[in-house]
Amino acid sequence: MVFVTYAAVVGALLALAGLILGSLRLAGRDVSAPLRTYRGWLVMIPIVLGTLLLGREATIIGVTLLAVFGFREFARATGLYEDWWMTGIVYLAIVALGAVSLVTDPRLGQPGWYGMFMALPAFVIASILLEPVLRNRSRGALQKVALAILGFIYFGWMFMHLGLLANTPNALGYLLFLVFAVELGDIAAFTFGRVFGKRKLRERISPNKTIAGSAGALGVSLVLPWLLWFSFPHFGPGLLVLTGLIVGIGGQLGDLVISYIKRDIGIKDMGTTIRGHGGILDRVDSMIFVAPIFFHTVRWFDGAG
Amino acid sequence: MNTWNYHPSPDIGTPIARRLRSFPREPGMFAYAVRSFAALLLRAWMRIYHRLHIDGRENLPAGGSYVLVCNHTSHLDTLCLLCSVPLRRIHHCFPAAAADYFFTNLPRSAVSATLINALPFDRAGGGAQSLALCSALLEERGNILILFPEGTRTTSGEIGRFRSGIGRLTAGRDIDIVPCHLEGGLRAWPKGRALPRPRRLRLRIGQARNFRHLDGSPESVRAVCADLQRCVGELGGHNE
């Protein structure tokens, strides 16, 4: 039921956007860039919805694949990819995160080995730190180690809390809401920025983001949990407000973090995987902050982890 | 504190289709893993389905860069030659493949670049640009180049005339060229057929040739082509 509602809402929004783009084009405006982005959505949305509908295992595998290829983009952008040992450790670690999200907890018998998921970073960071020792290299070791740890923790571990969310009893509602709200927040920030934006939010990080856009996105994110209450009917009003804040603030923080990473490296997009959107990381960036904070909030207040 | 220097991959920001077509390609862990696995499967398939037999493996030079030239009757030629080189050198083995055929769309480019490790050869304009690429490859150590000097798949069963490219590439330079001949390709997978038939294949690898004593003049280019054409023909003629 929840799924059908979301599919209908997304379908309606897509149709509306298509109509607007079509009429703008008929009016003689150049819409080639937004049209490319729109086509990207048309490809992505069925894949994401289909994966979520297939259930827990498909969702966790999908999240793992996104993390693997997201980290690959990060490694290629920073130059870490030249060190196959270091990237190999991180790839293995990301696959291990996916595996412990999939298996049953050996003591509690619940789906997903939560304890091991939380413990893995200790072992992975130790392995990354030991790599230069094992290979007897010191040149550039600190930079490689730092990039590998960041890549694993941020693009792997934090992002993959989405896979843990798939293990909760209300998984479909949470995941559909998060994906929908985070992406709508992105679009809201862009639209409000375009229409009302004057003052820059962080001009030395991302010249396109404005304070108006940011406020608009936060406003939309605060309203959405109330409109989509049916996704998590057991939430009280306090938790609805908190969810709105997490999505509204977390989403934009993720966006800004990836922006300064790109700016420091000196590239425009992390990749070219999704036509009209850039790389995988350019699309999932907003989710990276939201996933772990939302998961732990739900786990704390809801008890369902 | 100084800021770090990053070395983004040079092909970052290029769309995947163009990245596959570009050469030299940036080595990648995924591509290497997939290619190694594909090479193993290919060897098994060739052994079992085509009962591929390889004569003269010992004629392949051990170190250094060299060129393999072969008659060209089907796509199996490339695959057999890929099976003949040592597995650990598979990522440094580049079959020259016509860019106007093997790199025209995304799936085909992906197979050509990832599984076959093909060098996109631009046949237009005598192939001068692509020959320069080949030349640069051979200057590095440990690269293997696979060339089909006939330029296209032949259908008659005879060895076609060798084009001048191989001569221009190797006349007057210290490059080993290993002539090879594949027998059975025409019966197994003639031009125009979608899938190969289970016919026996036999690859003969001849003694390496070297033309460093020649100069780069048109006569020596012709001499190189004629010599190699004769070698490949002789290898094929053993059983007839």
Interface residues (C-beta under 8 A of the other chain):
Chain A: R72 R76 A77 T78 G79 Y81 E82 W84 T87 G88 Y91 Q143 D264 I265 G266 I267 K268 D269 G271 T272 T273 R275
Chain B: W4 Y6 H7 P8 S9 I12 G13 T14 P15 I16 R19 G28 M29 F30
